[in-house]
């Protein structure tokens, strides 16, 4: 399979003439309470950034601090820059509502990953209608009075291999079991088969199709999972679209998306833009190498998963996988630096943004916190 991936390194994205990208930046305020920055600090940083590059949108959230959003929003709108609320959907909501948690096929809550305060990556059931109502209520009760130009949806997936095989085979609650049944999938049969040799084996990988499972039930299960999880996201996105404007979506890199229930074809129809997290230097959830290493650890005996080098060639394969979808395409590039988590460099930034330009995409999302981005990283974008 990786031999096939290696061939993709030749597809270096000579798609069209380069143009200046449309930059979107993210401002991470931390969790729901006690924001990490004041409005004045954010505005000062944004002034510094916009003096060097042009940005069209700012994604900010998700603390409940209307005064910050009003001040920052007034500043951004005076510069004709849109402001989007950064809103988590199927995780990080436990402080705000009593959502029903996602469970594995044995009814247990999968392991999670505590990155920072307010980011525990503990997921709720994606199909429970009360959970969906809670997400909409969070927006209505806390953010509807702010002049946001749209919403950027995060955590729109299930647990990944962060929770091992059990995390990927979630949610298995009765509501989800019924949904899978409508897709012709018996979750009890999946639970039995998943412990046997061969269930996780893959034949190959292509950017267009992702991993191709050898086992028919595995192939059917992950196809159904994409329909179920992404369908639930689409309904929430459509509801929020009526309340606000622009809808953006945070997505796993294409090669890992099927494991977490993200069907790009479905999601792209309900988003004004998508942001696949093409994080090559992130040692945390959504980091491409980080997630693939967890897959290999969880599936030591599965066949077909060969080594992947997180180099320019692999980045180009993921950019190529984004191409078919008819929506705004803004790959996510980690521009911040955090020791042990995102050890990026100007050279890395320069290489990555050049690849994005070569593919002729709309632009890039400068992730995941412009407040932590060294000036040298901003200058590398010029």
N, C-alpha and C positions, 0 to 999 in steps of 0.2 A: 504493500500500500504506500509506504513512504517513498518507494521508488517512483510511484506515480506522482506523489507530492513533489519529489525532486524535479520532475519534469515541469511542474508548474512554475519553477523558479525562472524558467525561460520566458514565461508570460509576464513580462515586467511592466505591463500596463501602458504600452505606447498607444493609447486609445484616441487621444486628441491633443490638440495644442494646450499647453498649460495656461491656466488663468489664475488670477488671484482668488484664493478660496474665501468663502463666506464663513467667518469664524463665529461660533457660539461659545460662550464661556460659562462655566459652572462656579457658583459660590456656595460652598458647604457651610451652613451655619451650625452644624451639629445636630443634636436630637431635637425633640419637641420643646424642650425647656432650656433656659440659660444659653442663649446664642453665643457663639465664639467671638463675634465681632459686633461693633456698633455700626450704625448706618454711615457715620462719618468715615470710619475706617474702610468700609466697603467702597464708598464713593471715591475716596482718595486713591485706592488701589485701581479702581476702574478708570480713573482719569490717567493714571500712569500707563495702564495697558493700552487705552485708546489713543494715547499720544504716539504709540508705536505700531499698532495694527488696527484694522477696522473690524468692528464686531457688529453683528446685527441683532443678537439676542443674548440675554443673560438668564440662565436657569438658577434659581435661588430657593433655598429651603433647608429644613422644613420646620424650623422652630415657629411657635405661635407667637409672633411678635409683629403685629400689624404696623406698629410705628416704624419699624425698620423697613418694611415693604413699601409703605407710603413714601418715605423719604427717598429711598433708592429708586422707586418707581418714578417719582417726579423728576429725579435727575436723569434717568434713562430716557424717559419720554421726551424730555427737552432736547435730547441728542438723537431722537428718532430711533431709539434702540428698544426692542420689545423685551418685556419681563415675563418670564414663565415661572409658575410655581413648581418646585421640585417636590413631587408627592409620591411617597412609597405606597404600594398597594397591598401586596400579599406578605409583607414582613415589616417590622419596626412599628406596627400599629398597636402592639399590646398595651402600651401606656395610655392609649387614647380610647380604646374600646375593648369589649370582651369578645373578640373574634374567636371562632372555633379553630383550634390549631389543626394543621395538616398532620396526618398520621401515615405510617407505613402500612404495608399489606398485612401486618400482624396487629395493627391498632396502636402501635407505639409512636411517640413523637421522635422523629429522627434527630440526630446530633446537629448542633448549629455551630456558628463561628463567631466569637466575640471579637470584633475588630477594634472598636472604640465604644465609648459610652453612647448609647442610642443607636448602635449598629451591631445587633446581635445575630442578624440573619436567621431569625426564628420565624418560620413560615406558617401562614394560616391556610385553611382549605380554600382552593380557588373556585369551587363550584357552589359553596354554601351561599344561598341568596342573602342571608342575614349579614354575612361578611361583606358582600358587595354593597349592601345598603349602608353599612358602617363606614365604608370608604367614602361614599358620596356624602354621608353626614359629616364626616371630618372636614370635607371641603366646604359644605354649606354653612356649618356652624363656626368655622374659624377663618376662612379665607375669602368668602364670597363678597365681602365688602371691600376687598383690596382690588385695585385696578390692574389685575393681571391680564396679560394678553393671551394667556394659554396655560396649559398644564403639561409638565413633563413627567411621565409615569415611570417610576422605578420599581424594582422588585416585582416585576410582572412575570413570575415564573414559579416553579417549585424549587425545592432544595436541590442542590447539585451533588456531586460526589463528595462535597464537604461533609455530607451526612452518610457517606458510604453508599453501597447499593440500596440500602433502605431509604436514603434520602431521595435517590433518583426514582425509586418505585413508590413515590407518594404523589398524590394523596390517595389513601385506600379506605376512606370512610364510606359509610353506606350511601351517602349522596353521590360520591364519586363512583362507587361501584355501579350504581344505577346508570350513570352517564356512560361508563365504559360498556355496560350491557347493551345500551342503545347503539354502540359502535360494534357490537358483536364480540366483545371481549369479556371473559369471565376472569375477574381478578384472582379468584382462588386458583384457577389454572395457571395464571401468571406466577403466583407465589410459589407454586410447586415447580414449575419449569425453570424459574430464575435461579434455583439452587442446583440445577443439574448442569453437567458439562455441555457446552455448545450453545446455550441460550444467548450468551453475550458475544459470540464469535461474529466477526464481520468479514465480508469478502474484500471490500476495497473502500476507498474514499475518493470522492470527486467534489470539487467546489459546488457543482450543480445539484448533486444528490445527497451530499453528506456521507455518513457511514451507511453501507448497505449490509444489513443483518442477514446472516445465513439462516437463522431460525425463523420460520414463518410467523410464529406467535410474537417474537420480539419485534419483528418488523411491523406487525399489525398493532401491537401495543403502543409503540412510540409514535406511530402515525395517529392513532386515536388520541394519545396524550396531547399531541400538538393541536388537534381539533378542539379538545375539551378545554385545555388551559388557555389557549389563544382566543377561543370563542368567549370565554369569561372575561378576558381582558378587553376584547372588542366591545362588549356590552358596557363595561365601565367607561371606556374611552368615549363611546358614543353619548353616554349620559353626560359626561363632563364637557364634551364638545358643545352641547346645547347650552351649557352654563357659561362657557368662556369662549375661547377662540382656537388658537393653535394647539394641536396635540402632538407631542413628541414622545418617543418611546426608547427606553434603555434596554438594549438587547445583548444577549451573550453572543460571542463570536460565532459565525455560522457553523463551524465544525463541531461546536458543543451544544448548539441550541436545541437540537432534538431531544437531548437528555433532560432538559428542564421544561419541555412543553412549549417552546417558542417556535411557532410556525410562521416564518417570515411572510409567506404568501397571504395568510390571513391578517396578520398584524399590519402589514404595510397598507392594506386597504382601509384601515381605520386610523392611520397616523398621517399627519402632515410631514413629518420627518422621522426617520429612525436613526438611532445612534448605536450601532454595534460596537461593543467595547473591545477594540483590537489592542488590548494591553499586553505588550510583550515583556514589560519590565515590572509587572505587578505581582508581588508575592502575597496575594489575598484573593478572596472570591472575585471571579470574573477575569482575573489574570489568566491569559491563555495557557502559559506553561504551568502555572499553579494548578489550574483545573485539570489539565491533562495528566499531570503527575498523580493527582488524586484518583483519576480514572484507572491509571495503571496499577496503583496500589490496591484499589478496590477489586480489580479484576486480574489478579496475577496469572491466572491460567487461561484467560480468554485469548483467542487467536485473532490475528489481523491488526492489532494495535501496535504498530511499530514506532520507532522513535521519531519525534518531530523536533526539529531545530527551529527555535523562534527567531529566524533570520528574515532578511528582506524578501526572500523568495516565498516564505510561508505567509508573510504579511500580504504579498501580492495575491496569493491564492485566496485569502479571505476577502480582499477587496473585489476580486473577480466574482466571488460567490454573492456579493451584494448587488451586482449589476442588474439582474433581471427585474428587480422590484420597482414598481411605478409609484414612487414617493420620493420625498427629499431624502438624500443619502448623505449623512454626516458621520463618518467614522469617528469613534471616540479615541482620542490620543491622550494618554496620561502626561500632562505637562507639569504637574506638581512634583515635588521631591519630598519623600519621606523615608528616612533611613530604615532599612529592613523591610519596607513595604513597597515603595516605588522609587527605586534608585535609578532615576532617569538622568540624562545628560543632554547638553546642547547637540551633540553629534547624533544621538538617538532621535531627538526631536526633528532635526534637520532631515535625517534619512526617512523618517516616517511621513513627514508632511510632503516631501518630494514624491513619495509613492502615491499618496492620496491625490496630489495634483495630476500626476501622470494618468490616473484613471478617470480624470475629468468629472469627479463628483462635485456636488454642490459646495462642499466645504468640509469643515471638521468641527467637532466639539472638543474644546480644550478642557480636559477632565483632570481630576474631578473636583479640584478646588484651586481657582485662580489665586486665592489668597496665599497659597503655599508654593506658587510657581516662582522659581528664581528668575531674576531679570534676564539672565543669560538665555533662559529657555524661551522667553518672549522674543528676544532679539534673533534667536535661531529661526523664527517663523518668517522673517523678512525675506 
